[in-house]
Amino acid sequence: MAAGYETTSTALAYATYELARHPEVVQKLQTESDQLPLGNGDRSDEETTEYPDYDVVAQMPYMDMFVSEVLRMYPIANGAVQRSASEDTIVQGIKIEKGNDIFLWYETLRSFSKSSENP
């Protein structure tokens, strides 16, 4: 339970930080949010008419891009991909012998914007 709480609060903290740094992003998100239809027609209570439902929010492309970018810039869960060299090779002047293990850390990939399609 602590892991879910910690990862969520950390992601929200980074998102809030980026929103504070970029008021133009806040404006774009507000504009996108203002265009959402409220409710789905299945219920008539006040909550349904005040807030968009999950299916509507899931169709917010700018919000999706914002969240993806925050998670790229500030990865919450770290990890790595491990590969073993199947033959001797040289990569950018570094000799890698057959059988050597290579670890590619996710955080390293995400920290370089040129490794992302459109950061």
N, C-alpha and C positions, 0 to 999 in steps of 0.2 A: 504494500500500500504506500509506503514512503517513496518508493521509486516512482510510481505514477504521479504522486503529488509533486515531487521534486522536479521531474522532467517538465511537467505542465507549467509549474510556476516559473521555472527558468526560461522556457520558451516565451511565456507571456512577458517576462521582464525584458528580454531582448527585443521583442516586438514593440513594447512600449518605448524602449530606448530609441529604436529606429524611428518610430513615429514622432518622438520629441525632436529628433534631429532633422526630420524631413516633413515640414508642414504641408508641402505640396502633395505628398503621399496621403496624408490625412484627408486633404480636400478631395483627391480622386476616390478614395475609399468612401467618403461621405456621399459624393455624387452617385457612385455605384449603388450604395445602400439606399439612397433616396428613391431610386428607380425600381426598387423591389416591390412586387405585389405583396400585400399583407394577407396572411391566411391562405388556406387551400380550399375553402368552401365546404369542407367536411364538418367543421365545427362552427358554432356561432358565439362562443364565449369571448369575453373581452381580451384574454391573452392571445387568442388567435388573430384578432384584428389589430393588436398593437405590435406584434413581433412576427417577422417572417419565419416560416417553418424551415426545417433542416434542408429539405429538397430544394427550396428556393435559394437559400444561402449557399448551397453546394454549387450553384450555377453562377457564382460571382467570379469571373475570370481574373479581375485585378486583385481581389482578395486572395485568390489561390496563388497568384504569382508573388504577392507580397509575403505570404506565409512561407512559400517554398524558398524564397530568397533569404528570409530571416534564418530558416533552418540550414541553408547552405552556408551562410556567413558564420553562424553560431551553432555548430552541430551539438545536439543534446546528448546523443549516444555515440560513443566512439567505438571503433572497431577497425579491422583490417582484413584484406584479402591476402591469402597466402598462396604462392605458386612456387613450384620447383622447376628449375631450368631443365628442359629435356635434352639440351645439347649445349656445348660451349658457345658463347656468343659475346659480343661487345655492344653495349648500349651507351651511347654518348661518351665513348672513350673508356668506359668501365668494363673490365672483363668479368663475365659471370660464367663460372664453370658449371658443367653438367652436374645436376644434383643439388646445387646451392638453392637454398630457400630464399624467396623474395617476399617481403611484406609490403603491401601498399596500404597506407593508413588513409581511411576515409577523410579525416580532417585535413590532411595535406591536399587531397584532391579538391575539396570544397573551398580551400582557402585561396585557390588560384582561379580568378574569374575567367581566365581564358579556357579553363577546362569545362566551363558551363556553356551551354548553347547560346544563351542570351542573358547574361547576368544583369 
